């Protein structure tokens, strides 16, 4: 059930110069959150940041009533969220959007680029509960941009590409050697820049592998009212915030 809920900043953990984990706590129970769901976060005490910021849920702790977000500080709103003091009040609208379809007893490849790694902790946990094997493939420009490897390694094997070759294999995500045996996988999940997801989906479709892509369109409201996140699909134009953000790649008109 969607709701507006007040939270308190418990911790801001900076992972590198541009990204951080924002951990929020609440005195109320947290709603059920599925892998791929996102929240609209209001930036407090910021008159120059009018719109809420759509952020994928990174992790949830129902026992302690905390919710975590992986955020890249790339704009005015996300920079101000990262500068909040512990104890600051934040209200969010959640859970929004649809979720990934996890498979049972299968072999899953999870591909993330940039902030696209955010929804994949919850997904991997659910896949493991269903006895599926998880392989991560993360791409970035340099080794500094690769974060949370140890956390993701708790749920599966982590592979890396960097464009400068400073960590893992050198090149783009789709140039990684794992694609030499891509038919070993039953499903591919991806989130990140559109060109990356488009390239991944083409490889998946050419090998008859199901591919689910989580789009990162600008989403101002989260309810399908503002229409700024519309994307073309085989069914016509659809709002990413309500019909997505997760789509079967075959349904997208890239």
N, C-alpha and C positions, 0 to 999 in steps of 0.2 A: 504494500500500500504506500503510495506516495505521500510524503509529509514534509512540512517545514519543521526543522528541529534545531534547537540551540546547542552548540558545542563549545568547549573550552580548549584552547591550544595546550596540549600536554607537552609536546616536544617538536622542535624543528631540527631535523638532522640533515645537515648539508653533506652531500655525497661528493661533490666537486664544486667548481666555481660557478656552475650554472644550474645545478639540480639539487633537489632536497626531498626528504620525506616529511610531510606534515601530518602529525598524529593529533587527532582531536578526540576528546572524551566528552561523555554526556552522562547526566544523572538519570536519564530515561533509557529504556531498552532501545537497542538499535534494530531497525527493521531488517528483515531477511534480504540479503544482497546476493545476487547471482553473478558469476563471472561475466564481465562485459558491461555490467551496469555502471552508470556514472552519476555524478551529483553536480548540481549547480551551486557554486559556493559564492556567497556575498562577501566582497572585500569590505571589512568594517572601517568606519571612519575615513572613507576615501571618497570625497565629493566628486573627484575627477575620474572615478571609475564607476560608471553608472550601471553597467551590466554585470550580472553574475558570471563566473568563470566555470565552464563545463570541464570537469576533471574525472577521469576514470578512477574507480576504487581500486586501490592497490591491495589492501588487506583489511580484515575485520576481526576484532576480538570481542565476541559476545559476552564472555565471562567478565571482562573488565570494561565493557561498554566503550570501546575505542574503535575508531575507523581511521585508516591511513591512506594518504594520497601521495603518489609519486608525481612531482611537479618540476617542470623546467622553467626557470625564471627568464622568460623571453619577452615579456611585455610589462606594462605598468602594473596591471592587476596581479600577475603572478610574482612579480618582484615585491610588491607590498605584502602579499600573503606570506612570503618567506621572511619578511622582516618583523612579523608579529611577535610580541613577547609572550612567554608562557603565561597562561591565565587569561589571555585575550579572548573575548567572546566572538564566535563566528556562527552564523546560521546558514544552513544548507537545505536545499530541496533534494530529496532522494527517496528511494532508488529510482532512477530514470533509465529509459531505454530497454532494449531486449538483452538477451544474453547468448553466449556461445552454446552450441549443442555438443556436450561432451559424449564421447563414445565409450563403450565398455570393452575391456580386454582387447584393445587395439594398440596401434603404434602411431603416436601423434607427433608431428613436427610443429613447433611453435616458433614463429619468425617475427622478431620485433626490431624496429629501428627508431632511434630517438626516444621520444616520450611514449612510443608505442609499446614499450615493455610493461607499461602500467597495469593492464588488466590480467597479466599472465600468472601471477601468484595464485589467485583464487582458482583460475582455470586448471592449473597443474594440480592443485590440491584435490579438486573434484575428479580429475582424470585418474589420479592415483587411487582414490577411493573406489573407482570403478575398475581397478586392476589394469589400467592402460599404462603403457610405457611412454615417457615424455622425453623428447629431445628438444632443447632450445637452440635457436640460432639467432644471435644478436649482431647487428651491424652498426658501425659508427665510423666517424672520420678518424679518430685517434683513440689510443688506449685510455686517455682521460675521460672519454665519453662512455666507457663501458663501466657500469656500476652494478652493485648488488649481486655480483656473481655468486658469492657464497650463499646468499639467501635462495637464489634460484636453484643452486646445485642441490639443495635439500630435497628438491622434487624431481630432478631429472638431470641428464647430461647436458652441459652447457658448451656450445660451440660459438666461436667469435670470428667476425671479420672486421678489419679496420682498413680504411682506404690507404693509409700510409704504411701499413704493415707493422705497426708498433705493438700489436697484440693479435694473436690468432693468425688466420690466413689473410693475406693481403688482397684487397679488392672489394667489390660490392658483395652484398649478401648473396645474390643469385649466382655469383661466381665461386661460392664455397664448394668444396669437394663432396659435401653431403648430397648435392644434387646428382652426383654420378650414380647414386643408388636411391633415387627419389621414390621408386616404386616399392621400396621397403615400407613406406608409410601409408597408413589408411586414411589419414586426414591431415590437412594443413590449416593452422590458424595463423593469421597475420594481422599486425597493426603497425602503423607507421606512416611515412610519407606516401602519397598516392603513387608516384612512379615505382617505388619499391613494391607496393602491394599489387599493382597492375602486372608487373613482371612476374611476381610469385604466382599470381592467379593464372597467368597464361601457361606457365610451366605445369601447374597442377592440372589444369583442364586438358592440356595436351597429353597428359599421362593418366587421364581419367581418375583423378584423385579429387575428392571433395575438398573445397577450400572455403573457409569462412574468413571474411575480412571485416575488421572493425574500423569504420571510417572516422576521421578526425575533423570533419567539417566544423566551421564556426557555428555554435549553437547558442543563441542569445537567450532563449526562454526555456527550452527543454520540454515544451508541451505542444509544439507544432503550430503555435499561433503566429510567430513572426516570419516564418517561411524562409529564413536566411540560410537554412542548412539543407535545402532541397537538393536531391541528387537524382539523375535520370536512371531508371531501371526498366526492365522488360515489362513491368506493369504500369509504366508511366512515371511521372515525377513523384518522389516520396520524400517525406521529412526524415532525415537521419535520426533526429532525436526521438521520434516515436516509432517509426518502422524499423529503425536500426538502434544503435549504431552498427550492429553486426548483420552482415548480409552474406548469403551464398554468393560467391564471386560470379557464378553464371547468371545471376539476376541483375548484375550491374552493367550499365553501359558506360564503360570507362572512357 
